[in-house]
Structures are given as C-alpha cells and as structure tokens.
Amino acid sequence: MTDRLGRILESKRVRMVLPYVRGRLLDLGCGRNKLVRAYQNGIGVDVYSWGDVDCLVRDSSHLPFPDGAFATVAILAAFNHIPNREAVLLECRRVLAPNGRLLMTMLTPRVSRIWHAFRARWDADQRDRGLKEGEVFGFSKRELCGLVQKQGFLLVEHRRFMLGLNALYVFHPLDRR
C-alpha cells in the first residue's frame, strides 16, 4: 500500500491520461490498476502483484492477447522498470489496433533520482519490490522517443504536467490506418 502523497500523484497521472484513452485499454505495468478502474473498459497487466492486477505475467513481452486487441496501450510511470524495453514495445505494437495509440508517462533521470531518494522511505515500489537489473531512473524526452520510434511509433503529442516534472507522451503506430 502506498502513502497519501503516492496516491495523490497516482491520481494526478490517471486524470492526465484519461482524456487520451480510446476504446479497449491495456495498462501495462498497471500497479494498483487505477487507470483501468477509472476508465472501466480494459485490462491491467503487471509482472508484480500489487493486489488489484487483472493479469499477472512473467514477461511483458509475451502477452496473452490477440493481435490488435486494444485501441489504447498505456505504460504509466513504468517503462523505466522494464528491462527488455524493445521487446515490450514490439509486443505493444502487436496487441495495438492499427489506428490505436500508445500512452506513456515518464520522469527524466535527474528528477527521478531526486524523487526516489526523497521518497525511498514511503515508496512501496522501492520498499516492497526494489529496482531490478536493467531498470533505470527514467528517460529524457530524446531517449524515450528514440527507443519508442525505433520500434515503429510516431510521437504525436508531448505534454508536461505535475509542475512540469512529469510528461505525457502520445504515440501512434507508423502503419496507422
């Protein structure tokens, strides 16, 4: 269970992203699954059981869903925790409908390092699960867009929120129809 500040920030992320969600939603790295619960049309997937995960998987690059099953795939505050990022992005493309969208939120490495140091005592992600091999403290806009675009997505919108410390990225598949 996360603390009050963690819940407030999680709620702000969900509120920022909700207007961008369309059709059936897959929330990858869903944590406590707040986005899916708020949107009410989707599935929350994670590799770690946070208590309200709809589908627990061993590896996010092997999802048990058919091609094109989701209009929106979201990865909120989780992409930096995925060690096999390229494979997961390819899997996101596979399960995303051709006219779908990939939504991501991300802190920059500097903000993330400061934030994690400040929050270590209260942050369930650090306290209960910890950082594993291959995880990083965030991505700059250039790094994140480079990784995602290399796997066949196009950035169509970038918006800062939470006093400019966090960012929302909206990507479309390049073969969008």
LORO-213549 format. One line per field, with one value per atom (N, C-alpha, C): residue number from 1; atom name; z, y, x. Coordinates in Angstrom, 2 decimals. Layout:
# LORO-213549
num	c(NUM|...) $
atome	c(CA|...) $
w	c(Z|...) $
v	c(Y|...) $
u	c(X|...) $
# end
This chain:
# LORO-213549
num	c(1|1|1|2|2|2|3|3|3|4|4|4|5|5|5|6|6|6|7|7|7|8|8|8|9|9|9|10|10|10|11|11|11|12|12|12|13|13|13|14|14|14|15|15|15|16|16|16|17|17|17|18|18|18|19|19|19|20|20|20|21|21|21|22|22|22|23|23|23|24|24|24|25|25|25|26|26|26|27|27|27|28|28|28|29|29|29|30|30|30|31|31|31|32|32|32|33|33|33|34|34|34|35|35|35|36|36|36|37|37|37|38|38|38|39|39|39|40|40|40|41|41|41|42|42|42|43|43|43|44|44|44|45|45|45|46|46|46|47|47|47|48|48|48|49|49|49|50|50|50|51|51|51|52|52|52|53|53|53|54|54|54|55|55|55|56|56|56|57|57|57|58|58|58|59|59|59|60|60|60|61|61|61|62|62|62|63|63|63|64|64|64|65|65|65|66|66|66|67|67|67|68|68|68|69|69|69|70|70|70|71|71|71|72|72|72|73|73|73|74|74|74|75|75|75|76|76|76|77|77|77|78|78|78|79|79|79|80|80|80|81|81|81|82|82|82|83|83|83|84|84|84|85|85|85|86|86|86|87|87|87|88|88|88|89|89|89|90|90|90|91|91|91|92|92|92|93|93|93|94|94|94|95|95|95|96|96|96|97|97|97|98|98|98|99|99|99|100|100|100|101|101|101|102|102|102|103|103|103|104|104|104|105|105|105|106|106|106|107|107|107|108|108|108|109|109|109|110|110|110|111|111|111|112|112|112|113|113|113|114|114|114|115|115|115|116|116|116|117|117|117|118|118|118|119|119|119|120|120|120|121|121|121|122|122|122|123|123|123|124|124|124|125|125|125|126|126|126|127|127|127|128|128|128|129|129|129|130|130|130|131|131|131|132|132|132|133|133|133|134|134|134|135|135|135|136|136|136|137|137|137|138|138|138|139|139|139|140|140|140|141|141|141|142|142|142|143|143|143|144|144|144|145|145|145|146|146|146|147|147|147|148|148|148|149|149|149|150|150|150|151|151|151|152|152|152|153|153|153|154|154|154|155|155|155|156|156|156|157|157|157|158|158|158|159|159|159|160|160|160|161|161|161|162|162|162|163|163|163|164|164|164|165|165|165|166|166|166|167|167|167|168|168|168|169|169|169|170|170|170|171|171|171|172|172|172|173|173|173|174|174|174|175|175|175|176|176|176|177|177|177) $
atome	c(N|CA|C|N|CA|C|N|CA|C|N|CA|C|N|CA|C|N|CA|C|N|CA|C|N|CA|C|N|CA|C|N|CA|C|N|CA|C|N|CA|C|N|CA|C|N|CA|C|N|CA|C|N|CA|C|N|CA|C|N|CA|C|N|CA|C|N|CA|C|N|CA|C|N|CA|C|N|CA|C|N|CA|C|N|CA|C|N|CA|C|N|CA|C|N|CA|C|N|CA|C|N|CA|C|N|CA|C|N|CA|C|N|CA|C|N|CA|C|N|CA|C|N|CA|C|N|CA|C|N|CA|C|N|CA|C|N|CA|C|N|CA|C|N|CA|C|N|CA|C|N|CA|C|N|CA|C|N|CA|C|N|CA|C|N|CA|C|N|CA|C|N|CA|C|N|CA|C|N|CA|C|N|CA|C|N|CA|C|N|CA|C|N|CA|C|N|CA|C|N|CA|C|N|CA|C|N|CA|C|N|CA|C|N|CA|C|N|CA|C|N|CA|C|N|CA|C|N|CA|C|N|CA|C|N|CA|C|N|CA|C|N|CA|C|N|CA|C|N|CA|C|N|CA|C|N|CA|C|N|CA|C|N|CA|C|N|CA|C|N|CA|C|N|CA|C|N|CA|C|N|CA|C|N|CA|C|N|CA|C|N|CA|C|N|CA|C|N|CA|C|N|CA|C|N|CA|C|N|CA|C|N|CA|C|N|CA|C|N|CA|C|N|CA|C|N|CA|C|N|CA|C|N|CA|C|N|CA|C|N|CA|C|N|CA|C|N|CA|C|N|CA|C|N|CA|C|N|CA|C|N|CA|C|N|CA|C|N|CA|C|N|CA|C|N|CA|C|N|CA|C|N|CA|C|N|CA|C|N|CA|C|N|CA|C|N|CA|C|N|CA|C|N|CA|C|N|CA|C|N|CA|C|N|CA|C|N|CA|C|N|CA|C|N|CA|C|N|CA|C|N|CA|C|N|CA|C|N|CA|C|N|CA|C|N|CA|C|N|CA|C|N|CA|C|N|CA|C|N|CA|C|N|CA|C|N|CA|C|N|CA|C|N|CA|C|N|CA|C|N|CA|C|N|CA|C|N|CA|C|N|CA|C|N|CA|C|N|CA|C|N|CA|C|N|CA|C|N|CA|C|N|CA|C|N|CA|C|N|CA|C|N|CA|C|N|CA|C|N|CA|C|N|CA|C|N|CA|C|N|CA|C|N|CA|C|N|CA|C|N|CA|C|N|CA|C|N|CA|C|N|CA|C|N|CA|C|N|CA|C|N|CA|C|N|CA|C|N|CA|C|N|CA|C|N|CA|C|N|CA|C|N|CA|C|N|CA|C|N|CA|C|N|CA|C|N|CA|C|N|CA|C|N|CA|C|N|CA|C) $
w	c(0.00|0.00|0.00|-0.79|-0.89|0.09|0.33|1.26|0.58|1.34|0.85|-0.34|-0.25|-1.35|-2.60|-2.44|-3.58|-4.25|-3.45|-4.01|-4.74|-4.20|-4.85|-6.21|-6.26|-7.52|-8.54|-8.06|-8.94|-9.53|-8.71|-9.16|-10.20|-10.01|-10.99|-12.33|-12.30|-13.55|-14.27|-13.53|-14.13|-14.73|-14.02|-14.54|-15.79|-15.86|-17.02|-18.25|-18.05|-19.15|-19.63|-18.73|-19.08|-20.34|-20.56|-21.78|-23.08|-23.01|-24.19|-24.48|-23.54|-23.70|-24.62|-25.57|-26.51|-26.58|-26.72|-26.92|-25.78|-26.08|-25.07|-24.68|-23.38|-22.82|-22.27|-22.55|-21.89|-21.12|-19.79|-18.96|-18.56|-19.14|-18.93|-17.79|-16.79|-15.59|-14.75|-14.63|-14.08|-12.59|-11.87|-10.43|-9.73|-9.07|-8.35|-9.26|-10.56|-11.59|-11.55|-11.16|-11.02|-12.37|-13.41|-14.71|-15.27|-15.24|-15.75|-14.93|-13.62|-12.77|-13.06|-13.31|-13.61|-14.99|-15.96|-17.34|-17.52|-16.85|-16.81|-18.12|-18.92|-20.12|-20.50|-19.79|-20.10|-19.14|-19.29|-18.52|-18.03|-16.75|-16.17|-16.04|-16.59|-16.61|-15.86|-15.09|-14.41|-14.20|-13.92|-13.60|-12.09|-11.35|-9.89|-9.38|-8.39|-7.86|-6.84|-7.27|-6.37|-5.70|-5.90|-5.22|-6.07|-7.15|-7.99|-9.47|-9.77|-11.15|-11.80|-13.00|-13.70|-14.27|-14.78|-15.44|-15.03|-14.30|-13.87|-14.91|-15.43|-16.44|-15.94|-16.46|-16.12|-16.89|-18.15|-19.04|-19.90|-19.82|-20.56|-22.06|-22.52|-23.97|-24.54|-23.69|-24.12|-23.47|-24.12|-23.56|-24.13|-23.30|-23.73|-24.43|-25.39|-26.08|-27.59|-28.36|-29.82|-30.42|-31.64|-32.39|-32.47|-32.30|-32.47|-31.47|-30.30|-29.34|-28.59|-28.63|-27.82|-28.67|-28.39|-29.06|-28.38|-27.09|-26.33|-25.48|-25.52|-24.60|-23.79|-22.47|-21.58|-20.76|-20.58|-19.69|-18.86|-17.67|-16.82|-15.73|-15.71|-14.67|-14.50|-15.61|-15.51|-16.55|-17.65|-18.74|-18.28|-17.37|-16.86|-16.00|-15.57|-14.78|-15.65|-16.95|-17.88|-18.47|-18.15|-18.67|-20.16|-20.68|-22.10|-22.88|-22.87|-23.40|-24.88|-25.70|-27.14|-27.43|-26.77|-26.98|-26.49|-25.40|-24.88|-25.83|-26.40|-27.37|-28.61|-29.07|-30.20|-29.85|-28.63|-28.18|-28.07|-27.63|-27.60|-29.00|-29.98|-31.39|-31.84|-31.44|-31.86|-31.34|-30.05|-29.45|-29.69|-30.24|-30.51|-31.87|-31.91|-33.18|-34.09|-35.41|-36.35|-36.14|-35.74|-35.51|-34.02|-33.25|-31.81|-31.39|-30.08|-29.51|-28.31|-28.18|-27.03|-26.17|-24.90|-23.95|-22.92|-22.65|-21.66|-20.80|-19.52|-18.68|-18.19|-18.03|-17.64|-17.00|-15.97|-15.36|-16.06|-16.02|-16.52|-15.48|-15.87|-14.91|-13.69|-13.92|-12.80|-11.81|-12.32|-11.45|-10.74|-11.46|-10.88|-9.76|-9.96|-8.91|-7.63|-7.80|-6.64|-5.98|-6.80|-6.28|-5.54|-6.12|-5.48|-4.18|-4.15|-2.91|-1.83|-2.20|-1.25|-0.76|-1.66|-1.37|-0.91|-0.85|-0.57|0.65|1.69|2.93|2.78|1.93|1.80|0.52|-0.44|-1.77|-1.78|-1.95|-1.95|-3.06|-4.20|-5.31|-4.90|-4.17|-3.71|-2.50|-1.56|-0.31|-0.51|-1.28|-1.42|-2.56|-3.67|-4.85|-5.15|-5.04|-5.32|-6.81|-7.17|-8.57|-8.90|-10.05|-10.52|-11.62|-11.98|-13.05|-14.34|-14.98|-16.23|-16.07|-14.83|-14.59|-14.46|-14.85|-14.80|-14.11|-13.87|-13.14|-14.03|-15.24|-16.11|-17.44|-18.28|-19.61|-19.94|-20.65|-21.22|-22.37|-22.82|-23.95|-25.16|-25.40|-26.56|-26.46|-25.29|-25.10|-25.28|-24.63|-24.70|-26.12|-26.77|-28.14|-29.08|-28.89|-29.71|-29.59|-28.37|-28.15|-28.76|-28.52|-28.97|-30.49|-31.06|-32.51|-33.25|-32.66|-33.27|-33.43|-32.59|-32.65|-33.44|-34.22|-35.15|-34.68|-33.80|-33.33|-33.69|-33.79|-34.08|-32.93|-32.39|-31.34|-31.94|-31.39|-31.90|-30.88|-29.60|-28.58|-27.38|-26.80|-25.60|-24.71|-23.48|-22.56|-21.19|-20.61|-19.25|-18.26|-17.09|-16.03|-14.69|-13.60|-12.25|-12.13|-12.36|-12.28|-13.26|-14.35|-15.38|-15.07|-13.95|-13.57|-14.26|-14.68|-15.35|-16.77|-17.63|-19.01|-19.52|-20.34|-21.04|-22.50|-23.05|-24.45|-25.11|-26.28|-27.07|-28.38|-28.65|-29.87|-30.67|-31.97|-32.88|-33.60|-33.96|-34.80|-36.16|-36.74|-38.04|-39.14|-39.02|-40.06|-39.77|-39.07|-38.68|-39.91|-39.81|-40.94|-40.56) $
v	c(-1.18|0.00|1.24|2.18|3.40|4.45|5.45|6.51|7.53|8.52|9.52|10.30|10.78|11.53|10.66|9.40|8.48|8.30|8.21|8.06|9.32|10.48|11.74|11.85|11.54|11.62|10.60|9.40|8.38|8.87|9.50|10.03|11.14|11.99|13.05|12.45|11.39|10.72|10.17|9.50|8.91|10.00|11.08|12.17|12.80|12.88|13.45|12.56|11.27|10.31|9.97|9.94|9.51|10.16|11.46|12.05|11.51|10.84|10.32|8.85|8.20|6.77|6.64|5.72|5.43|3.92|3.47|2.06|1.19|-0.05|-1.01|-0.69|-0.68|-0.25|-1.43|-1.42|-2.31|-1.41|-1.56|-0.79|-1.74|-1.53|-2.39|-1.81|-2.64|-2.15|-1.38|-1.94|-1.23|-0.92|-1.56|-1.31|-1.62|-0.64|-0.85|-0.76|-0.62|-0.71|0.43|1.60|2.74|3.26|3.23|3.72|2.87|1.57|0.68|0.83|0.92|1.07|2.39|3.45|4.74|4.74|4.10|4.09|3.06|1.95|0.89|0.13|0.06|-0.76|-1.18|-2.18|-2.62|-3.65|-3.90|-4.92|-4.33|-4.54|-4.12|-5.31|-5.17|-6.24|-5.78|-6.68|-6.36|-7.65|-7.50|-8.65|-8.83|-7.87|-7.91|-7.75|-8.53|-8.45|-7.34|-6.27|-5.13|-5.24|-6.35|-6.57|-6.41|-5.64|-5.45|-5.57|-6.44|-6.67|-7.66|-7.33|-8.24|-9.45|-9.24|-10.30|-10.21|-11.18|-11.24|-12.05|-11.48|-12.16|-12.26|-13.22|-13.37|-12.38|-12.11|-11.26|-10.44|-9.13|-8.24|-8.27|-8.95|-9.07|-10.29|-11.00|-12.16|-12.04|-11.31|-11.06|-12.05|-12.47|-13.47|-12.87|-11.96|-11.30|-11.39|-11.41|-11.48|-10.18|-10.26|-9.08|-8.05|-6.79|-5.69|-5.65|-6.27|-6.38|-5.08|-4.10|-2.89|-1.63|-0.67|0.63|1.54|1.30|2.09|1.16|1.38|0.73|1.85|1.70|2.71|2.09|2.85|2.49|3.73|3.78|4.96|4.74|5.57|5.54|4.14|3.39|2.01|1.62|2.35|1.92|1.78|2.63|2.56|1.33|0.66|-0.56|-1.82|-1.66|-2.79|-2.98|-4.08|-4.25|-4.57|-5.32|-5.70|-4.78|-3.51|-2.46|-2.63|-2.95|-3.07|-4.19|-5.33|-6.47|-6.12|-5.39|-5.00|-4.01|-3.09|-2.16|-2.89|-3.88|-4.69|-5.43|-5.91|-6.60|-5.60|-4.39|-3.34|-3.08|-3.01|-2.82|-3.97|-5.18|-6.36|-6.32|-5.97|-6.00|-4.71|-3.70|-2.41|-2.43|-1.94|-1.82|-0.85|-1.02|-0.14|1.35|1.71|3.12|3.49|2.67|2.87|3.87|3.94|4.87|4.26|4.63|4.24|5.47|5.38|6.48|6.12|7.05|6.81|8.06|7.85|8.95|8.61|9.66|9.40|10.63|10.39|11.41|11.37|12.49|12.48|11.79|11.31|10.64|11.52|12.78|13.66|13.82|14.11|14.26|12.94|11.84|10.52|10.17|10.44|10.15|10.94|12.22|13.06|12.57|12.32|11.86|10.53|9.57|8.26|8.37|9.22|9.40|10.01|11.01|11.66|10.72|9.89|9.05|7.63|7.25|5.87|5.28|6.04|5.53|5.18|5.91|5.72|5.02|4.92|4.42|2.89|2.34|0.89|0.22|0.89|0.31|0.07|0.98|0.80|-0.12|0.08|-0.66|-2.14|-2.42|-3.79|-4.57|-3.89|-4.58|-4.25|-2.99|-2.57|-2.52|-1.86|-1.82|-3.11|-3.65|-4.88|-4.57|-5.55|-5.38|-4.92|-3.92|-3.40|-2.24|-1.97|-0.84|0.43|1.55|2.83|3.87|5.04|6.09|7.00|6.64|7.47|7.70|8.51|8.79|10.26|10.82|12.15|11.98|13.09|13.04|12.44|12.84|12.34|10.83|10.36|8.92|8.11|8.56|7.81|7.78|8.93|8.98|8.15|8.17|7.36|5.88|5.40|3.98|3.60|4.44|4.12|4.25|5.28|5.47|4.37|3.88|2.78|1.52|1.39|0.21|0.47|1.54|1.75|2.64|3.58|4.52|5.94|6.82|8.22|9.06|9.96|10.85|11.87|11.97|12.93|14.01|13.76|14.78|14.54|15.64|15.61|16.74|16.40|17.42|17.22|18.29|18.24|18.47|17.85|18.05|17.86|18.02|17.97|18.98|20.23|21.34|21.17|20.47|20.27|19.16|18.46|17.41|16.08|15.86|14.62|14.97|13.96|14.21|13.07|13.45|12.51|12.48|11.28|11.07|10.29|10.74|10.04|9.64|8.34|7.79|7.06|7.09|6.28|5.32|4.13|3.24|3.89|3.66|4.27|3.77|2.55|1.99|2.31|3.40|3.81|3.94|3.36|3.41|4.20) $
u	c(0.84|0.00|0.88|0.53|1.31|0.79|1.55|1.17|0.27|-0.18|-1.13|-0.56|0.68|1.27|1.39|1.79|1.87|0.52|-0.54|-1.90|-2.33|-1.98|-2.34|-1.65|-0.37|0.38|-0.12|-0.43|-1.00|-2.33|-3.14|-4.42|-4.23|-3.22|-2.93|-2.50|-1.69|-1.28|-2.50|-3.37|-4.57|-5.45|-5.67|-6.50|-5.89|-4.59|-3.91|-4.10|-4.04|-4.06|-5.47|-6.45|-7.80|-8.39|-8.23|-8.81|-8.21|-7.08|-6.40|-6.73|-7.39|-7.72|-8.92|-8.82|-9.91|-10.11|-11.34|-11.64|-11.14|-10.89|-10.42|-8.97|-8.71|-7.44|-6.64|-5.34|-4.40|-3.45|-3.42|-2.49|-1.37|-0.20|0.96|1.80|2.09|2.75|1.74|0.55|-0.61|-0.52|0.39|0.48|-0.82|-1.41|-2.66|-3.88|-3.65|-4.70|-5.71|-5.29|-6.20|-6.70|-5.87|-6.31|-7.45|-7.29|-8.33|-9.61|-9.48|-10.66|-11.38|-10.63|-11.24|-11.90|-11.26|-11.78|-12.90|-12.81|-13.84|-14.01|-12.96|-13.02|-11.61|-11.10|-9.76|-9.22|-7.92|-7.22|-5.91|-5.65|-4.38|-3.45|-2.24|-1.24|0.01|0.60|1.85|2.63|3.92|4.78|4.89|4.35|4.39|2.97|2.59|1.24|1.11|0.43|0.18|-1.17|-1.88|-3.15|-4.39|-4.33|-5.51|-5.16|-4.22|-3.80|-4.77|-5.25|-6.17|-5.45|-4.24|-3.48|-2.02|-1.56|-0.17|0.62|1.69|2.51|3.95|4.67|6.08|6.94|6.53|7.32|6.35|6.45|5.54|5.75|6.78|6.98|6.26|5.53|4.72|3.36|2.46|1.14|0.12|-0.84|-1.82|-3.04|-2.80|-3.89|-3.67|-4.77|-4.61|-4.10|-3.61|-3.15|-4.27|-3.92|-4.88|-6.02|-5.86|-6.95|-7.27|-6.39|-6.57|-6.45|-7.32|-7.25|-6.24|-6.00|-5.03|-4.18|-2.88|-1.95|-1.31|-1.34|-0.76|0.37|1.43|2.53|2.82|2.25|2.35|3.39|4.40|5.44|6.02|6.13|6.58|7.62|7.73|8.62|10.07|10.49|11.86|12.10|11.03|11.14|11.14|11.05|11.01|12.40|13.09|14.45|14.51|13.55|13.54|12.60|12.93|12.06|11.71|12.70|12.44|11.45|11.63|10.72|9.31|9.21|7.90|7.22|7.98|7.39|6.89|7.62|7.15|5.87|5.78|4.56|3.40|3.69|2.65|2.12|3.02|2.60|1.72|2.09|1.32|-0.12|-0.30|-1.64|-2.42|-1.76|-2.41|-3.09|-4.32|-5.04|-4.29|-4.38|-3.65|-3.92|-5.12|-5.43|-5.36|-4.65|-4.57|-3.52|-3.34|-2.36|-1.67|-0.41|0.41|0.59|0.21|0.34|1.40|2.29|3.33|3.50|3.82|4.27|5.65|6.49|7.88|8.49|9.28|10.13|11.48|12.19|13.56|14.45|15.63|16.51|16.86|17.14|17.52|16.36|15.17|14.01|13.73|13.84|13.57|14.54|15.82|16.81|16.53|16.25|15.94|14.66|13.64|12.36|12.50|13.19|13.35|14.15|15.15|15.92|15.04|14.26|13.36|12.27|11.72|10.56|10.89|12.14|12.53|11.82|11.70|11.10|9.62|8.89|7.45|7.02|7.88|7.53|7.48|6.28|6.10|6.91|7.02|7.78|9.23|9.82|11.20|11.27|10.37|10.38|10.03|8.98|8.48|9.10|9.39|9.88|11.33|11.69|13.06|13.36|14.46|14.90|15.64|15.35|15.97|16.98|17.76|18.74|18.05|18.63|18.09|17.12|16.69|15.80|16.62|16.02|16.71|15.82|16.38|15.66|14.83|14.57|13.76|14.47|13.84|14.36|14.15|15.09|14.87|13.88|13.31|12.40|13.09|14.31|15.07|15.31|15.71|15.96|14.68|13.60|12.34|11.81|11.76|11.25|12.12|13.42|14.31|14.01|13.83|13.51|12.17|11.16|9.80|9.70|10.28|10.20|10.96|12.04|12.81|11.97|10.93|10.07|8.78|8.77|7.67|6.54|6.83|5.82|6.24|5.25|5.47|4.92|5.73|5.26|4.31|3.09|2.12|1.77|2.10|1.85|2.76|3.22|4.06|3.57|3.17|2.66|3.28|3.76|4.27|3.13|3.25|2.26|2.96|2.23|2.80|3.94|3.60|4.58|5.73|5.48|6.50|7.48|7.30|8.24|7.97|6.75|6.36|5.93|5.88|5.48|4.61|3.63|2.78|3.23|3.37|3.73|2.61|2.19|1.17|1.83|1.85|2.45|1.38|1.52|0.70|1.63|1.12|1.94|2.16|3.34|3.66|2.73|2.23|1.35|-0.11|-0.37|-1.71|-2.61|-3.78|-4.74|-5.95) $
# end
